[in-house]
């Protein structure tokens, strides 16, 4: 297989790649010209649905679809493919500031390629300097963190990739008010309620810490509007 291209993405809920170790990319990297086998199509569509469910706060659908992904990929005996799929779901969770360890990937990390291990470090906010080569070009400046990373963030075109990058900055203490506002706007534009609530919560707490109760109340009313909608 060719080296994985990370900007061909897991999440097709946007119109193009999400830059997060996509199942579409991993399958394309296998270089198959004939129609893909059923397991590829089934795993890919289920992963897309699992990630969309994760972003829209539907955990039961997320779990059911991810079970299908694992079942289809298990048929291949390919731990590397399973590892990439697990990373894809973890990326959607990181976008919503769920920063818990990606345990499903960690269980498979021994059989993952360096590209996956580098991306896992990126998701955890602990990339190594040499990891940049494995990331999409637009995200490479984010590895260094700091002001350069904050300036690069608006240039990350894919919405999910942008939210993941913002979450990485948050983990590293590099999330400015502008970064948070961009994450809020990105999640809102896509209708992704789970990351939107998470980033609005950050915005609300920042306002409270600054003594701006009026702004905190405005943000809370926006959160309440989301929470009133039936799931």
C-alpha positions in Angstrom: 0.0 0.0 0.0 1.0 3.6 -0.6 1.6 5.9 2.3 -1.7 7.1 3.7 -2.7 10.6 2.6 -4.4 12.1 5.6 -6.4 14.8 3.9 -8.8 12.3 2.3 -11.2 11.9 5.0 -13.1 9.8 7.3 -16.1 12.0 7.5 -18.1 12.5 4.3 -20.8 14.4 6.1 -18.9 17.4 4.7 -18.6 17.5 0.9 -15.0 16.4 0.9 -12.4 14.8 3.1 -12.0 15.5 6.8 -8.3 15.1 6.9 -8.5 12.5 9.7 -7.3 9.1 8.3 -10.4 8.4 6.2 -11.7 5.0 5.4 -12.2 6.2 1.9 -8.5 7.1 1.7 -7.3 3.9 3.2 -9.3 1.9 0.7 -8.2 4.0 -2.2 -4.6 3.5 -1.1 -5.1 -0.2 -1.8 -5.2 0.7 -5.5 -8.2 -1.4 -6.5 -9.5 -0.6 -10.0 -12.4 -3.0 -10.1 -15.6 -2.3 -8.1 -14.6 -2.5 -4.4 -15.8 -5.6 -2.5 -18.9 -5.4 -0.4 -17.0 -5.1 2.9 -15.3 -1.9 1.8 -18.5 -0.2 0.9 -20.3 -1.4 4.0 -17.6 -0.4 6.3 -17.1 3.0 4.7 -20.8 3.9 4.8 -21.2 2.7 8.4 -18.2 4.7 9.5 -19.6 7.8 7.9 -22.9 7.3 9.7 -21.1 6.6 13.0 -19.2 9.8 12.8 -22.2 11.8 11.8 -24.1 10.3 14.8 -21.2 11.2 17.1 -21.2 14.8 15.9 -24.9 15.2 16.2 -25.1 13.6 19.7 -26.8 10.3 18.8 -24.7 7.7 20.8 -27.0 4.7 20.2 -26.7 5.1 16.4 -23.0 5.8 16.7 -22.5 2.5 18.6 -24.6 0.5 16.2 -22.9 1.8 13.1 -19.4 1.4 14.6 -20.2 -2.2 15.5 -21.0 -2.8 11.8 -17.6 -1.2 10.9 -15.8 -3.5 13.2 -17.6 -6.6 12.0 -16.9 -5.8 8.3 -13.2 -5.0 9.0 -12.8 -8.0 11.2 -13.6 -10.2 8.1 -10.4 -9.0 6.5 -8.1 -9.8 9.5 -6.5 -6.4 8.9 -5.7 -4.8 12.3 -4.2 -1.8 10.5 -7.6 -1.0 8.8 -9.4 -1.4 12.1 -6.9 0.9 13.8 -7.5 3.6 11.2 -11.3 3.3 11.5 -11.0 3.6 15.3 -8.9 6.7 14.9 -11.6 8.2 12.6 -14.3 7.9 15.3 -11.9 9.2 17.9 -11.3 12.3 15.7 -15.0 13.1 15.7 -15.0 12.8 19.5 -12.0 15.1 19.8 -13.7 17.7 17.7 -16.4 17.8 20.4 -13.7 18.2 23.1 -14.0 14.6 24.3 -10.3 14.2 25.1 -10.4 10.8 26.7 -7.8 8.3 25.5 -8.6 6.6 22.2 -8.5 3.2 23.8 -9.9 1.2 20.9 -7.0 2.5 18.8 -4.4 2.0 21.5 -5.4 -1.7 21.6 -4.4 -1.9 17.9 -1.5 0.5 17.9 1.1 -2.2 17.6 -0.1 -3.2 14.1 -0.8 0.4 13.0 1.5 2.2 10.6 3.5 5.3 11.6 1.0 7.5 9.9 -1.7 6.3 12.3 0.5 6.6 15.4 1.5 10.1 14.4 -2.1 11.1 13.9 -3.0 9.6 17.3 -0.3 11.7 18.9 -1.8 14.7 17.1 -5.3 14.0 18.4 -3.9 13.8 22.0 -2.2 17.2 21.6 1.2 15.6 21.9 2.6 15.5 18.4 6.3 15.1 17.8 8.2 17.5 15.5 8.6 14.8 12.8 4.9 14.1 12.8 4.1 17.0 10.6 5.0 15.1 7.4 2.1 12.7 8.0 -0.5 15.5 8.3 -2.4 17.4 5.6 -0.4 20.3 4.3 -2.9 22.8 5.8 -2.5 21.3 9.3 1.3 21.0 9.4 1.8 24.4 10.9 -0.4 23.3 13.8 2.1 20.8 15.0 4.4 23.5 16.3 1.6 25.2 18.3 1.6 28.9 19.3 0.8 31.9 17.2 1.8 30.2 14.0 -0.8 27.5 14.7 -3.5 30.0 15.5 -2.9 31.9 12.3 -3.0 28.6 10.3 -6.3 27.4 11.7 -8.7 29.5 9.5 -6.9 28.0 6.5 -8.0 24.5 7.3 -10.8 24.2 4.8 -12.6 21.1 6.0 -15.0 21.7 8.9 -14.1 18.6 10.9 -10.4 19.0 10.4 -10.8 22.6 11.6 -12.6 21.5 14.7 -10.0 18.8 15.4 -7.2 21.3 15.0 -9.0 23.7 17.4 -9.3 20.9 19.9 -5.6 20.2 19.6 -4.8 23.8 20.3 -7.1 23.7 23.3 -5.3 20.7 24.7 -2.0 22.6 24.3 -3.2 25.8 25.9 -3.1 27.6 22.6 -6.8 28.3 22.1 -7.3 32.1 21.9 -10.8 33.6 22.0 -10.6 33.8 18.2 -9.9 30.0 18.0 -12.9 29.3 20.3 -15.2 31.6 18.2 -14.1 29.9 15.0 -14.8 26.5 16.5 -18.3 27.6 17.6 -19.1 29.1 14.2 -17.8 26.0 12.4 -19.9 23.6 14.5 -22.9 25.8 14.2 -22.7 26.1 10.4 -22.6 22.3 10.1 -25.4 21.7 12.6 -23.1 19.5 14.7 -24.8 19.9 18.1 -22.3 17.9 20.2 -19.2 19.9 19.4 -21.3 23.1 19.4 -22.4 22.5 22.9 -18.8 21.7 24.0 -17.3 24.8 22.4 -20.1 27.0 23.7 -19.4 25.7 27.2 -15.8 26.8 26.8 -17.0 30.2 25.6 -19.4 30.5 28.5 -16.7 29.7 31.1 -14.3 32.2 29.6 -17.0 34.9 29.8 -17.6 34.0 33.5 -13.9 34.0 34.3 -13.7 37.5 32.7 -16.6 38.8 34.8 -18.8 39.2 31.7 -22.0 37.7 33.1 -24.2 39.2 30.4 -22.1 37.4 27.7 -22.2 34.1 29.7 -25.9 34.4 30.0 -26.2 34.9 26.2 -24.1 31.8 25.6 -26.2 29.8 28.1 -29.4 30.7 26.3 -27.9 29.5 23.1 -27.0 26.2 24.8 -30.5 25.9 26.2 -31.9 26.3 22.8 -29.9 23.3 21.5 -30.7 21.2 24.6 -34.4 21.8 24.2 -34.4 20.0 20.8 -35.5 16.3 21.0 -32.8 13.8 20.4 
